[in-house]
Amino acid sequence: MADRILQEVLEIDLEKSELIAILEKRTQEEIKKVLMRWGT
């Protein structure tokens, strides 16, 4: 049981790491555009 929970946590961390890597590749300008769109 504990192993399964650990596995799920690790998978979530991996997904977060990938997401962060993708976000870091974007330029500040792209991020600003997205935020402006979300704000409207």
PDB file of N, CA, C and O in Angstrom:
ATOM      1  N   MET A   1       0.832  -1.211   0.000  1.00  0.00           N
ATOM      2  CA  MET A   1       0.000   0.000   0.000  1.00  0.00           C
ATOM      3  C   MET A   1       0.864   1.258   0.000  1.00  0.00           C
ATOM      4  O   MET A   1       0.670   2.157  -0.818  1.00  0.00           O
ATOM      5  N   ALA A   2       1.823   1.309   0.930  1.00  0.00           N
ATOM      6  CA  ALA A   2       2.707   2.478   0.992  1.00  0.00           C
ATOM      7  C   ALA A   2       3.485   2.641  -0.309  1.00  0.00           C
ATOM      8  O   ALA A   2       3.729   3.759  -0.761  1.00  0.00           O
ATOM      9  N   ASP A   3       3.870   1.518  -0.903  1.00  0.00           N
ATOM     10  CA  ASP A   3       4.598   1.567  -2.172  1.00  0.00           C
ATOM     11  C   ASP A   3       3.757   2.210  -3.266  1.00  0.00           C
ATOM     12  O   ASP A   3       4.262   2.983  -4.080  1.00  0.00           O
ATOM     13  N   ARG A   4       2.475   1.884  -3.276  1.00  0.00           N
ATOM     14  CA  ARG A   4       1.592   2.434  -4.300  1.00  0.00           C
ATOM     15  C   ARG A   4       1.442   3.939  -4.124  1.00  0.00           C
ATOM     16  O   ARG A   4       1.460   4.691  -5.099  1.00  0.00           O
ATOM     17  N   ILE A   5       1.294   4.371  -2.886  1.00  0.00           N
ATOM     18  CA  ILE A   5       1.177   5.806  -2.603  1.00  0.00           C
ATOM     19  C   ILE A   5       2.449   6.526  -3.037  1.00  0.00           C
ATOM     20  O   ILE A   5       2.394   7.579  -3.673  1.00  0.00           O
ATOM     21  N   LEU A   6       3.592   5.947  -2.685  1.00  0.00           N
ATOM     22  CA  LEU A   6       4.876   6.531  -3.070  1.00  0.00           C
ATOM     23  C   LEU A   6       4.980   6.639  -4.586  1.00  0.00           C
ATOM     24  O   LEU A   6       5.426   7.655  -5.118  1.00  0.00           O
ATOM     25  N   GLN A   7       4.567   5.585  -5.270  1.00  0.00           N
ATOM     26  CA  GLN A   7       4.593   5.567  -6.738  1.00  0.00           C
ATOM     27  C   GLN A   7       3.763   6.721  -7.297  1.00  0.00           C
ATOM     28  O   GLN A   7       4.206   7.425  -8.204  1.00  0.00           O
ATOM     29  N   GLU A   8       2.555   6.915  -6.753  1.00  0.00           N
ATOM     30  CA  GLU A   8       1.679   7.981  -7.230  1.00  0.00           C
ATOM     31  C   GLU A   8       2.297   9.347  -6.987  1.00  0.00           C
ATOM     32  O   GLU A   8       2.227  10.223  -7.849  1.00  0.00           O
ATOM     33  N   VAL A   9       2.897   9.537  -5.826  1.00  0.00           N
ATOM     34  CA  VAL A   9       3.539  10.813  -5.503  1.00  0.00           C
ATOM     35  C   VAL A   9       4.686  11.083  -6.472  1.00  0.00           C
ATOM     36  O   VAL A   9       4.836  12.200  -6.968  1.00  0.00           O
ATOM     37  N   LEU A  10       5.488  10.063  -6.736  1.00  0.00           N
ATOM     38  CA  LEU A  10       6.609  10.217  -7.670  1.00  0.00           C
ATOM     39  C   LEU A  10       6.115  10.577  -9.062  1.00  0.00           C
ATOM     40  O   LEU A  10       6.716  11.413  -9.738  1.00  0.00           O
ATOM     41  N   GLU A  11       5.027   9.955  -9.495  1.00  0.00           N
ATOM     42  CA  GLU A  11       4.478  10.260 -10.817  1.00  0.00           C
ATOM     43  C   GLU A  11       4.004  11.703 -10.878  1.00  0.00           C
ATOM     44  O   GLU A  11       4.219  12.382 -11.882  1.00  0.00           O
ATOM     45  N   ILE A  12       3.364  12.179  -9.822  1.00  0.00           N
ATOM     46  CA  ILE A  12       2.913  13.570  -9.776  1.00  0.00           C
ATOM     47  C   ILE A  12       4.119  14.509  -9.845  1.00  0.00           C
ATOM     48  O   ILE A  12       4.093  15.499 -10.576  1.00  0.00           O
ATOM     49  N   ASP A  13       5.178  14.198  -9.083  1.00  0.00           N
ATOM     50  CA  ASP A  13       6.386  15.022  -9.110  1.00  0.00           C
ATOM     51  C   ASP A  13       6.997  15.061 -10.503  1.00  0.00           C
ATOM     52  O   ASP A  13       7.460  16.110 -10.951  1.00  0.00           O
ATOM     53  N   LEU A  14       7.001  13.925 -11.187  1.00  0.00           N
ATOM     54  CA  LEU A  14       7.542  13.881 -12.548  1.00  0.00           C
ATOM     55  C   LEU A  14       6.722  14.764 -13.473  1.00  0.00           C
ATOM     56  O   LEU A  14       7.281  15.508 -14.279  1.00  0.00           O
ATOM     57  N   GLU A  15       5.403  14.688 -13.363  1.00  0.00           N
ATOM     58  CA  GLU A  15       4.537  15.518 -14.197  1.00  0.00           C
ATOM     59  C   GLU A  15       4.789  16.992 -13.922  1.00  0.00           C
ATOM     60  O   GLU A  15       4.846  17.803 -14.847  1.00  0.00           O
ATOM     61  N   LYS A  16       4.941  17.340 -12.634  1.00  0.00           N
ATOM     62  CA  LYS A  16       5.214  18.732 -12.276  1.00  0.00           C
ATOM     63  C   LYS A  16       6.538  19.192 -12.858  1.00  0.00           C
ATOM     64  O   LYS A  16       6.638  20.303 -13.378  1.00  0.00           O
ATOM     65  N   SER A  17       7.551  18.344 -12.774  1.00  0.00           N
ATOM     66  CA  SER A  17       8.871  18.686 -13.305  1.00  0.00           C
ATOM     67  C   SER A  17       8.801  18.937 -14.804  1.00  0.00           C
ATOM     68  O   SER A  17       9.408  19.880 -15.313  1.00  0.00           O
ATOM     69  N   GLU A  18       8.058  18.091 -15.508  1.00  0.00           N
ATOM     70  CA  GLU A  18       7.907  18.268 -16.952  1.00  0.00           C
ATOM     71  C   GLU A  18       7.180  19.568 -17.249  1.00  0.00           C
ATOM     72  O   GLU A  18       7.555  20.303 -18.163  1.00  0.00           O
ATOM     73  N   LEU A  19       6.145  19.850 -16.481  1.00  0.00           N
ATOM     74  CA  LEU A  19       5.380  21.073 -16.680  1.00  0.00           C
ATOM     75  C   LEU A  19       6.253  22.303 -16.452  1.00  0.00           C
ATOM     76  O   LEU A  19       6.218  23.253 -17.233  1.00  0.00           O
ATOM     77  N   ILE A  20       7.037  22.277 -15.375  1.00  0.00           N
ATOM     78  CA  ILE A  20       7.937  23.387 -15.073  1.00  0.00           C
ATOM     79  C   ILE A  20       8.952  23.566 -16.203  1.00  0.00           C
ATOM     80  O   ILE A  20       9.233  24.693 -16.611  1.00  0.00           O
ATOM     81  N   ALA A  21       9.501  22.464 -16.708  1.00  0.00           N
ATOM     82  CA  ALA A  21      10.471  22.532 -17.803  1.00  0.00           C
ATOM     83  C   ALA A  21       9.850  23.182 -19.035  1.00  0.00           C
ATOM     84  O   ALA A  21      10.485  24.000 -19.701  1.00  0.00           O
ATOM     85  N   ILE A  22       8.610  22.814 -19.332  1.00  0.00           N
ATOM     86  CA  ILE A  22       7.909  23.396 -20.481  1.00  0.00           C
ATOM     87  C   ILE A  22       7.713  24.896 -20.258  1.00  0.00           C
ATOM     88  O   ILE A  22       7.965  25.698 -21.156  1.00  0.00           O
ATOM     89  N   LEU A  23       7.265  25.269 -19.067  1.00  0.00           N
ATOM     90  CA  LEU A  23       7.036  26.680 -18.769  1.00  0.00           C
ATOM     91  C   LEU A  23       8.318  27.494 -18.846  1.00  0.00           C
ATOM     92  O   LEU A  23       8.308  28.625 -19.333  1.00  0.00           O
ATOM     93  N   GLU A  24       9.429  26.924 -18.366  1.00  0.00           N
ATOM     94  CA  GLU A  24      10.697  27.644 -18.385  1.00  0.00           C
ATOM     95  C   GLU A  24      11.199  27.877 -19.804  1.00  0.00           C
ATOM     96  O   GLU A  24      11.953  28.820 -20.045  1.00  0.00           O
ATOM     97  N   LYS A  25      10.790  27.030 -20.743  1.00  0.00           N
ATOM     98  CA  LYS A  25      11.215  27.189 -22.134  1.00  0.00           C
ATOM     99  C   LYS A  25      10.496  28.364 -22.793  1.00  0.00           C
ATOM    100  O   LYS A  25      11.017  28.958 -23.737  1.00  0.00           O
ATOM    101  N   ARG A  26       9.345  28.690 -22.318  1.00  0.00           N
ATOM    102  CA  ARG A  26       8.593  29.805 -22.896  1.00  0.00           C
ATOM    103  C   ARG A  26       9.268  31.131 -22.550  1.00  0.00           C
ATOM    104  O   ARG A  26       9.906  31.265 -21.505  1.00  0.00           O
ATOM    105  N   THR A  27       9.117  32.090 -23.432  1.00  0.00           N
ATOM    106  CA  THR A  27       9.689  33.404 -23.151  1.00  0.00           C
ATOM    107  C   THR A  27       8.758  34.172 -22.226  1.00  0.00           C
ATOM    108  O   THR A  27       7.577  33.847 -22.102  1.00  0.00           O
ATOM    109  N   GLN A  28       9.295  35.178 -21.589  1.00  0.00           N
ATOM    110  CA  GLN A  28       8.489  36.031 -20.711  1.00  0.00           C
ATOM    111  C   GLN A  28       7.343  36.656 -21.506  1.00  0.00           C
ATOM    112  O   GLN A  28       6.239  36.816 -20.985  1.00  0.00           O
ATOM    113  N   GLU A  29       7.601  37.003 -22.745  1.00  0.00           N
ATOM    114  CA  GLU A  29       6.583  37.642 -23.590  1.00  0.00           C
ATOM    115  C   GLU A  29       5.394  36.712 -23.808  1.00  0.00           C
ATOM    116  O   GLU A  29       4.243  37.141 -23.724  1.00  0.00           O
ATOM    117  N   GLU A  30       5.671  35.437 -24.087  1.00  0.00           N
ATOM    118  CA  GLU A  30       4.594  34.462 -24.284  1.00  0.00           C
ATOM    119  C   GLU A  30       3.770  34.325 -23.012  1.00  0.00           C
ATOM    120  O   GLU A  30       2.541  34.285 -23.064  1.00  0.00           O
ATOM    121  N   ILE A  31       4.445  34.253 -21.875  1.00  0.00           N
ATOM    122  CA  ILE A  31       3.748  34.114 -20.590  1.00  0.00           C
ATOM    123  C   ILE A  31       2.856  35.331 -20.351  1.00  0.00           C
ATOM    124  O   ILE A  31       1.718  35.199 -19.900  1.00  0.00           O
ATOM    125  N   LYS A  32       3.381  36.512 -20.658  1.00  0.00           N
ATOM    126  CA  LYS A  32       2.618  37.743 -20.468  1.00  0.00           C
ATOM    127  C   LYS A  32       1.349  37.719 -21.323  1.00  0.00           C
ATOM    128  O   LYS A  32       0.274  38.093 -20.853  1.00  0.00           O
ATOM    129  N   LYS A  33       1.474  37.279 -22.576  1.00  0.00           N
ATOM    130  CA  LYS A  33       0.311  37.205 -23.473  1.00  0.00           C
ATOM    131  C   LYS A  33      -0.751  36.273 -22.910  1.00  0.00           C
ATOM    132  O   LYS A  33      -1.939  36.595 -22.910  1.00  0.00           O
ATOM    133  N   VAL A  34      -0.312  35.114 -22.431  1.00  0.00           N
ATOM    134  CA  VAL A  34      -1.252  34.135 -21.864  1.00  0.00           C
ATOM    135  C   VAL A  34      -1.964  34.727 -20.657  1.00  0.00           C
ATOM    136  O   VAL A  34      -3.179  34.590 -20.516  1.00  0.00           O
ATOM    137  N   LEU A  35      -1.206  35.384 -19.789  1.00  0.00           N
ATOM    138  CA  LEU A  35      -1.808  35.977 -18.593  1.00  0.00           C
ATOM    139  C   LEU A  35      -2.798  37.069 -18.965  1.00  0.00           C
ATOM    140  O   LEU A  35      -3.850  37.193 -18.337  1.00  0.00           O
ATOM    141  N   MET A  36      -2.474  37.860 -19.977  1.00  0.00           N
ATOM    142  CA  MET A  36      -3.383  38.923 -20.416  1.00  0.00           C
ATOM    143  C   MET A  36      -4.690  38.317 -20.926  1.00  0.00           C
ATOM    144  O   MET A  36      -5.773  38.834 -20.653  1.00  0.00           O
ATOM    145  N   ARG A  37      -4.575  37.203 -21.676  1.00  0.00           N
ATOM    146  CA  ARG A  37      -5.768  36.529 -22.187  1.00  0.00           C
ATOM    147  C   ARG A  37      -6.618  35.994 -21.050  1.00  0.00           C
ATOM    148  O   ARG A  37      -7.843  36.119 -21.070  1.00  0.00           O
ATOM    149  N   TRP A  38      -5.962  35.391 -20.045  1.00  0.00           N
ATOM    150  CA  TRP A  38      -6.695  34.854 -18.900  1.00  0.00           C
ATOM    151  C   TRP A  38      -7.405  35.958 -18.135  1.00  0.00           C
ATOM    152  O   TRP A  38      -8.472  35.737 -17.562  1.00  0.00           O
ATOM    153  N   GLY A  39      -6.813  37.146 -18.127  1.00  0.00           N
ATOM    154  CA  GLY A  39      -7.364  38.264 -17.359  1.00  0.00           C
ATOM    155  C   GLY A  39      -8.618  38.853 -17.977  1.00  0.00           C
ATOM    156  O   GLY A  39      -9.342  39.598 -17.317  1.00  0.00           O
ATOM    157  N   THR A  40      -8.893  38.522 -19.261  1.00  0.00           N
ATOM    158  CA  THR A  40     -10.046  39.134 -19.922  1.00  0.00           C
ATOM    159  C   THR A  40     -11.263  38.244 -19.868  1.00  0.00           C
ATOM    160  O   THR A  40     -12.321  38.612 -20.379  1.00  0.00           O
TER     161      THR A  40
END
